[in-house]
Structures are given as C-alpha cells and as structure tokens.
C-alpha cells in the first residue's frame, strides 16, 4: 500500500453484507492499531542500534565437495561423519547413479557428491560428462556457497610435481577438445582462472599450478602438445568441466589435487596410478580436512 493513500474499513451489519467505507489516512508518524492511532516511536540513538551485520554474518554456510571416485571420497565421508542420502530423498533425477553424502561439520553444511557407478560396467563414472552433469544438478538443488573439487591427478616433474604433492589449481583448461576453427579453438580449450584463494595457499602450504583436463588417463602426442600450451603442472579428468559449470552459475570453486603419477616419468601411467592411489588418497584426505577446517567461520572474501 502506498504511503498517504486512503485506508479501507469493512463494516458489518446484522444480516447484511460487508460494506466498504473510506476513512482518512493516519497522520504521518501515527500507527493504526484496532482503530486507535498510536504515535510512532522514535528510533533508538545510534549508540543503541544493533550492528548492520552480526559478527560472522555472511560466513560460508554450505560447501559442495565433488569427487569422482569412491576410493578418493570414502575417507572424507568417514572423517566428516557424513551419511548417505536415501533414494527416496535423492535430489537427483530418477535413474541417475549419482550419490550424495551430507552432514554438519562444525558450522558448515557439507554435501559430498560423486557420479557413482556406471550401470553397465560397474566402475566409477569418471570423466568430464559425468562431472558436468553432477555439478549442474548439485548447484541447482543445493545452492552451495562454495564448491571444492578434490581428487587425484597426474603431475609433471618438469614443472616441479612429485607424487603426493597437493596442488591448488590457479587455472583450468581442456587439452583434448581440438576445434581448429578461429574462436571455436579458444572455446574448445576453455581456459579460465579459478577462484583466487591466496589465504588458503598461504596458510595450508599447498603448491600452486595450472590444471589441464581431458577424458583420457594416458597422453597422446596431440594431448601433450595442448598440455604444454596450457602450461599445466597437473592433469585430471574432471576439473575444467566442474569449473565450466560453476562459472556458468557464478559459484566460487576451488580445485585441490593430489599427485598419484608422474606423467613425464619413466613408469606406465596406469600402473603408477593404481600403485599410489591409496597412499595419495590419504594425503588428499588430510589436505581437504585442513581446507574445510580453514573455511569454517570465514567469508568467501577471507579465502
């Protein structure tokens, strides 16, 4: 109702329909209450007024953790005492194999999501397609304040990476979307800066490096050329896809990757990855726990 407009009063008579009468608007500053006009109270002096925002207001409340593999994720599920959402409470479309664990850790609501097992082959649904789909569905349903994409990655010794190193990605890009047409080529690479988190880098002592993403565990010559062009220190199979969706919906995302294998080393990639997965997952578990502890009580701008 506009200030200064006439007020309407309903009058009821015995056996009659209500009639609508006009009466004058209350004088400025008066509060109408049951037909009486009470003077408006003056606001308290500035010294007695509450702060515009209580301490901690605006702090990060809901964190979405995306992980591609069950073996990578379960140590964190246990560490944070998360519980699996039953099928009847699923936030995901019917038929999707995606899984969600959730719970409260300190002052954070944590949701850890995974693509789940492929219905045909029974293996983790790794790769960019599943990563993008799960990230999109989770953002739509959960509205997180922050996304953490945590997982394992290959590292390049030429860029200073070693097995068990934990990196915070400064940039992400694709290395296997080759579209040799002007502008489409840049779209295919999809290079973008990640959310800057200088305080995380400083306090948790992570290494910093660029992340390159593709849908193959190995590296063909064309991929190698693109990875070198991306100036990547680490490579994975999900990060740039998560970043693409997070950027689309203006959700801050950070990428924490622990190195399982040395891509430019002398060991077969698949063999080294499998041999180191358990021990490197333990290092990732420690790193993500420290990260979540650091996030507690902080604003996005504090990261």
Buried (B, 14 or more C-beta within 10 A) or exposed (E): EEEEEEEEEEEEEEEEEEEEEEEEBBEEEEEEEEEEEEEEEEEEEEEEEEEEEEEEEEBBEBBBBBBBBBEBBBBBBEBBEBEEBEEEEBBBEEEBBBBBBBBEBEEBBBBBBBBBBEEEEEEBBBBBEBBBBBBBBBBEBBEBBBBBBBBBBBBBBEBEBEBBBBBBBBBBBBBBBBEEEEEEEEEBBBBEEBBEBEEBBEEBEBBEBBBBBBBEBEBEEEBBEBBBEBEBBBBBBBBBBBBBBBBEBEBBBBBBBBBBBBBBBEEEBEEBBEBBBEEBBEBBBEBBBBBBEBBEBBEBEBB
